[in-house]
Amino acid sequence: MLPVALRPYESAMSEQKNLIGLSREELAGEMAAIGEKPFRTKQLWHWMYNQGVTDFQAMSTLAKPLRDKLSELYVVRRPELSRVQTSVDGTRKWLLRFFDGNEAETVYIPEEDRGAVCVSSQVGCTLTCKFCHTGTQLLVRNLTAGEIVGQFMTARDSYEEWPSPSDGGRMISNIVLMGMGEPLFNYDNVAKALKIIMDGEGIAVSKRRITLSTSGVVPMIRRCGEELGVNLAVSLHAVTDEIRDRIMPINKKYPLAELMQALRDYPTNNARRITFEYIMLKGVNDSPADARRLIKLIDGIPAKFNLIPFNKWPGAEFECSDMRDIRHFSDLLFDAGYSAPIRQPRGTDILAACGQLKSDSERIRCSRLKARLEDGIVDDQHPLPVA
């Protein structure tokens, strides 16, 4: 028998099914199963995702007997707030506990009149990128669609942005899949969550305001372009296979030539470009020669750059490039016709900046992972780390 921490959480924690994260079709199936007519699906969808209501008794367009029945069988549940921190610069970070006790982090990054929620897709990460704090935490499991949607809904709760603003006047205007984990290693759940978030009768965030960041999972990039069409950001960080192999082991499986071809095939235009994220590591990838190679590497791809000063974390082996070198690197890209702003680090005092996320969840030991493999216990909710 699996330890509680490894069981599918809904069966371990409650007999009531959480409706958050169900697709429209699945929600319609639940209503049919309890003898309700199809229009109930639209009503529930509106209350949950447009109004943000979590209590069936507050869903006033539903008859009292139906509200009672729904309360008995289902819940509309967010992740549990384990800790909330707000930076001196206004960045806010939530440590969210899921129903099996595991945790992940979600961050809101404010701008002058809007802001983005940085959402996690996994507890931990498989990728072990050498510059990333999250990569020092073993992958525990993929997050479900409900847990991904629930992060965004938690942020909306925090800023009281219900019902879904219809006039564009919202503080939380954008979503970035740039939190803990590699979203394309959890594609099915991520895609399901994003389709819920993009639904115009609910949360209603346009795909133009959603960015998915990947380290370069080539086969899934193509699928993402075909099925979702959201903005794509690529964690590039090096311009040669030699350097990228060293700092990003995924490059050994999907080298730069394959990655660049997948990006050339991704649906883009001059108004909707691929963002290349490039972390500035002193003496590793920050020379003028690196900038010139970068320009040559992405030739033919509608692109812009996001230069990221390295955010130091305990135990990191790298140093941030000197600001003079970062500015020169940026100038070379601008001179070649590309937008290449230097990202202002946000939330560093609460370890909420790029590459600093790492939950306080208890780490699954290698011995337990090995035992699960020997027992054949591998499924979508409890994957083993990818080599």
N, C-alpha and C positions, 0 to 999 in steps of 0.2 A: 504494500500500500504506500502511496506517495505521502511524504510529509505534507502538512497543511500548506507550507509555503510554496509547494510545487503543484498543488492541485489546481484545476481550473477554478477560478475564484468564485464564480457565481454559485456553483454547486456546493462549494465549501462554506460559503458565507450566508446564503439566503435562498429560500425557495421561491421568492418573488423575483421575477425577471426584470432586469433593468431595460427600459425602452430606449434609453439614450444609446445611439450607435446602431440601431436597427435601420435598414434601408426602408424606403416607402413600401416596397414589395413585402418585406418581412413584417412591417407593422400591419399592413393589410392582412397578412396571413394570421397574425395574432388576433385581430379583430374578428376575422371569419371563424377562428377556432373557438371563440367564446360566444358566437352567435350574433355578432353585431354587423350592421350593414356597412358597405364600403365607405360611405361618406364620413364615418367615424374616424377613419384614417386621416383625412384632411383636417378634421377638427383637432385631433390630438397633435398632429404635426404642427399646426399653428400655435397651439398652447405651449408646446415644448420648445420649439425652435424660433418662433417669432416673438412670443411673449416671455419666454424664459421661466415659465411656471413649473414648479417641482411638486406641487401638492394637487392631487386630482380634485380635492374638494373645492379648490379655487377656480376650477375650469367651469365657469358659470354657464356655458352654452350646452353642457352635458347634463342630462337628467340625473337626479339624485341617485336612483338605483344603479345607473351605470357608473357614477363616480364611486359608489361603494364597492361595486364589483372590481373596478380597476384598482382601487386601493388594496383590495384583498389579494389580487393576483400579481400586481406589478409595482415597480417603483420608477421614479424619474430622478436618478441619482448622479451627482457630480462626484469626482474624486474628493477624498477628505483632505482638508487643509492641515498639513503638518507644521508648516512654518511659513510666514510671510515676512519678507525683508524689503525695505525701500531704501534705495541708494540716495546719497546726497544730490545726485543729478536727476532724480525722479524715476530712475529705472526701478522696476518692481519685480521681485522674484518670488515665486511660489514653490515650495516643496510640497508635492502632492502625494498622498498615500493612497494606494489602490487597495482593493478588497482582499488581496492576499498578503498585504503587509509590505509589498515592494513600493518603492518611491521613485519619482522622476521630477525634474525641474522644468518650470515654465517661466518665461521672462517677458515682461512688457517693456519695450524701449520707446519712450516718448520723443516726439519731435515738437515743433512749435504748435501746430494745430492738428496733429494726428499722431499715430504711433502704430507700432507693429508688435504682435504677439509672437514670440519665438517658441514653437511647440516641439516637444520631444516625440519621437516615434518608437523608442525602445527604452527599456531599463538597462542602462549600461550601453556598451557598444562592442562590435566585433572587430573594429578596424585597427586599433592600436597605432593610430597616427602618432608619431613621436613628439609632436608639439602640442598635443591636445590632452587636457586633463581628463576629459570623459573617457578617452581611450585607455586610461589606466584602470578603468573599472570593467571587469568582465561583463559580457552580455548575460543578463539574467533571463529576460524574455522580451518578445515583441509586445507592444501595447496593442490593445484591441481598438477597433474603430470607435467604440464608445469612450474609451479612455483618451483617445486623441481629440475627439469632439469635446469631451468634458473639460479638457484643459482650456480651450478657447471660451467655453461657456463660463468657466470659473473666472477667467479674466473679465468677461462681461459683467458677471455678478459684482466683482470688486469695484468696477467703475460705473455700476448702475446703468448699463447701456441696454436696458430692455424697456419696451419692445425693440425689435431690430429697427434702427433708424432707417428711414426711407428717403431722407433728404440729403444723404451724404455727410451730414454733420455729426460724425462719430469720432471719438478719440481713438478707438481701436479700429483703424481703417484697413490694416494689412495683416496678413498671416505669413510667417516664414517657417518652413520646416527645416530649421537649423539648430534645433535643440539637441538633446541627447539621442545618439543613435544615427544609423544610416537609413533614411526613409525608404530607399529602393530595395533594401533587404527585408522590408516589411510592406511590400507594395500593396498587396490586396487590402490590408487594413487601412493603410494610408489613403488609397484611392476611394475606398468606401466612405471614410471620414470626410474627405474633401468634397465628394459628391453631395453629402448631407450639408456641409457648410456652404456650398455654392447654390443650393436649392433656393430659387427666388421666392418661395412662399415661407421660408423659415429664416435661417441666419442670414442668407442672401449676401454673401461676400462674393464679388465678381472674381472670376479666374484671373483677371488682369491684376488683382490685388493679392494674389497668392503666389508665393515663390517656394519652390522645392529645391533644396540644396543637396547635392550628391557629391560623393568623393569619386564617382566615375564608374558606376555599375552599368556597363555598356549595354547589355541586352535589355535592361529595364528602362534605360533612357528612351529607347525607341518606343516601348510600350507606353510610357508616360506621355510622350508626344502625341501618340495616336489616340489615347483614351481620355486624357485630362487636359492637355494643352495649357497647363499653367506655366508661369514664368519659371525658367530654369537657372539655377546658380550652380556653378561647378567649383568645388574646392580643388584648385589646381596646384598652387604653391611651389611648383618647380617646372623647369622647361627642358629638362633632360630626363631620360629614363633612369640614369644612374642616380641622380639626386632624388628623384621621386620614389624610386625603389627603397631608398634608405629612410626617407621620412614618412612615406605613405605606402605600406606594404601592399595595398590593393593594386598598385601599379604593376606588380609582378604578374597579376592575372589579367589586367586590362591595361596594357601599355599605352603610351601617349598616342601613337598612330591610330589605334583602334578607337580610343576615346575621341580624338578630333574628328574622325569620320562620322561617329554617331552624332556629334554635335552639329556637323555640317548638314546632317539629315533631319535635325530637329526643326519643327515648324517655327520659323522666326521671320522677322522683317526689321527694317531700320527703326521702326517705332517700338519694337518688342525684341530686344536683344538678349543674348545670353550674358549673364554676369559671371565673370571669372573672379573668384575670391583668391587672393594671393597674400599669404601671411609673410611678413617681412622678418627674416631670420638673419641675424648678423653673420656675415661671412659665409653664408650657405647659399642664398638665392637672390641676393640684393645688389649685384654688381650691374654697371651699365651694359656689360655684355649679356647678362641675363635678360635685361629689358629688351635688348635688340632681338635676342632669340625668341622671346615671348611674342613680340610683334610678328615675327616670321611664322611662329607656330600656329597662331590663330588666324592667319590670313584667309580671307574668304568667309569668315563667320561673323555675322552681325553681333558685335560684342561691346561690352563695357567692362571696366575693372573696378574692383573694390580692394584697395590696398589696406591691409590690416596690420597695424603694429602688434607685434607679439605680446600677448598678455602673460606675464610671468606667473607661474603657479608653483607651489612647493614641490621640489624635486625635479623641475624641468631642466633639461640639459642645454637649452638654447637661451640666447640673449636677443633682445629686440635690436633691430638695425638702428643705427644712428639716424635721427630725424633728418639730418642733412642728406643722407644717402636715400632715404625714403622719398624726400621731395624731388631729388634728381631723377630717381626711378619714375616717379609720377610725371615729371616734366617730359621725359622721353616718350612716354605713352601718349600724353596729350599732344606732343608735337607730331606724332604719327596719326593723329586724328581720332584718338579714342578718349572717352571720358574715363578718368582714373583718379577719383578723389581718394583722399586718405581718410579712412574711417576713424572717427573720434571714439576712443574707447569709452564704453558706458558701463556703469555698474561694477567697476573693478573692486570697489570697497566691499561688495557683497558677493564676489566671485560669480558675477552674472555676465561677464564679458565673453566675447567669442573665445571658445576653447577652454573656458574655465568651469563649465557645468560638470558636476559630479554629485550624484545623490548620496544620501546618508544610508541607503539601504544596506543591509547586511550582505556581504559578497558571497556568492555561491562558490564554494571551494572546488578546486579541480578534482578532488577525490569524489565529490558528489556528482560532478558532471560525468566523470568516468563511470560511476555506478549507474547513472541513468542510461548511458550509452550501452553498457553491458546488459541492462535490463530491457533495452529496446524502447525506452520511454523518451520518444522524440515526437513532438507535434508542433502545430503552428503557434501555440501559446507558450511553449517551453523549448525553443530551439537551442541547439548546441552552437557554440561559437564557430564561425566560419574561419577556416584556416587562411 
